[in-house]
Amino acid sequence: MSDLKKILKEEYDKKKQNITPKLLMEMIYDELKHFEKEMIEEEIFEEEFTGTKTPNMERAFEILADYDVDLEQLKNTILRARTDDRQALKDQIEPILAELGYVWQPNAPNASFGRFVLKDRANGNVMILLKPRSRRAADVGADYERTVAEVISKLLPEFDVTTAGFGAGSDLSISNGVKELKLELKTASGADFGQFKVKYNLIDKNWEPIRTYKFVENEELYSSIFVDVLNPYLSTMNIDDQSPNYKIKNDYVVGLNRMEGTREKKLELQSQWFDGKGDIKVAIKPELVQENYAKKGDSLIQIKGRGVYALTSQAADVFSVPELKDSIKKSYVRFRIKPHSGSDGVHSFTAALKISINRSPLNLDDDDFLARIESYLLS
């Protein structure tokens, strides 16, 4: 039974002792107006996705970045937030969003848990969907690699197609035993395109990068970003108090502890360091993002939903696709106090390379592009 029929039946059962043709028509009219209002409301969020962020969408990202969520912009007006506890997140952000004009809709269409809605044509309508976080990003990335590998294997059965999975190296390799083509795969353009962590030296009162194996692997690039791009901003951010919320190792503050009060300490630091925002963003050259992958020996990068791009000028010529650096609209380093397990959980001081990018004219599994791969490997 449709929702309209169900509602009408319920209303009819309530009033069937005194039902009249006029009352029945009024009931139908009232319900049709209700459904018409819902349809109009849905239409304002059905705009074509251009990959841009309105001022209100930018603000929504900034607010939710303070919490342990995975964010993905699905359309110009729709933001999806994945979390381990939707009710807890809803309770935490509702007062903040309400002040900005958001309305919580618990029984909205296509939102089983509910959603936040802001209607503002001037600065951008926004719908925030709260969804459960089912799996780690690394699992999703590995699945994407396997899916792409299976598709390429079926379309190019004469070649060996392998993935890195959770290991190091190129995400995808296509080879004929003599010649090899290496590719990077990204599940979304909003993903991190490289990241590293920093720590605060309590003795010298300065910041230093944490030398993880990933940092060492990309040391030349990450060191230059740290010194030339990030450190001028970090040098104004000091840690002068002795809060127990700090996670300290060998006279270095490496992040925040999992304990009561960590969320408040994070908000305090954000107020001091980021002027109340959730992060700082510092522009970098698009060439740096491309270099991060080209130096691994990858020739191409496939970004889900955006297409395939070349990572070297040679690959651009061979496969007739645009270079990544020439397709990037905006590139920057985002520095934030990153949560890893809830608002009162462990946090790290993390710098991530981020981009927004124009769509490529080709995808990795396009017939035309597969023919170019085949031609290249057999040449």
Phi, psi and omega in degrees: 000133180292162179300319182296314180297319181298314181296316180298319179297317180299315180294322180296317181298324180292325190245014190295339179290332185238024184291140175225159177305321181295316180296321179297317179295322178295319178298314180297316181298315181298317182289323178296321177296321178297314180291325177297319179298318179297319181294318178298319180297319180294323184295329183288347178255011183255029180288154178296138182279118180252359179083007181264163177240124174286166176305319180291324177293319176302315181295321178298318177299316182298318182293312185286341178296343179283352185241166181279079183225157171254121186254141175213127177275115184273325178215177178304331186248356188240126179240129178255130178242116178262135183212161179284334183223096184294321182295318180296318179295316180302315181296325182287319188266345184301315179298323180293313182291326180298323178296335181268359178102004178288147177240133177276126180246099185285337184238041184282151177299143176061022177220088188300324180272327185130177182202158172261137182229132174237121178257110183204092183298325185295313184249007174108122172292146179221134172239125180250116179263131176259117184236154179288143175272112186266327187213161179290153178300324180297322177295316180297318179297317179295321177297319179297318178301313181297319180297314179297317181299319179296319179295313181296322180298322179288324183278333178233067188295342183278356182247155175273126180239122182230157178237161178276335184062233180271359183274181179278172177100186181293145182292325184218136178230132178239125187217152173250015181092341180244316182238146184228142175240125182251139183226150170259141179239134177235136182283343180195152178290343178274000180290165174286137178253045183117140178204157174209163182251156178233164181221157182254126180277112183288339180276306183273352179058050176213172182257149177219150174288148174273124188274071172286171181295328178293323178293314180298322180298328181240034191300318182300315181289309184294324178296318180293322177294318180297311185289311189274330188252308191272318188299325176304329177277319181296330183297344178266357184252107183249156173243107187248343182265176184241049182294138176292348179287344178287138174266109188247131175226119176051051178068020175239135169272112185258356180163206179241145181282159170279105180189167178297137179095355181294321179299317180295320178296320178298314180297324178296315179295319179298322178296320181286317189269322189246013180059038177087353179276177182272353184189179166237147179236125182240124184296143174227165179286138178302332180301329181292323178294316180296319181299327182302329181258326181298325183293343177279351182099005177284142178261330185225158172226130176254123179248118183303127179087350181242322178121196185250143183224155177273146179255357175219158178295327179296315179296324178299320180289316184294317187257359178054050175232155181291150174287150180303313184299329181278347182260346182286126177276322182212136177223140184200163171262128177254118178253130181208169172267100194270125177281146179238346180198060177097164185294333176255018182266191180294138176232153175233161175266105192238136174248128182231141175275127183232154179217160160237144194216147174285150181290138176281150177287349184228153172244158184301324184264012174294140181305316182298318182286323176299324177296324179291322176297313180300315179299319181295314183289334181266355182280000000 
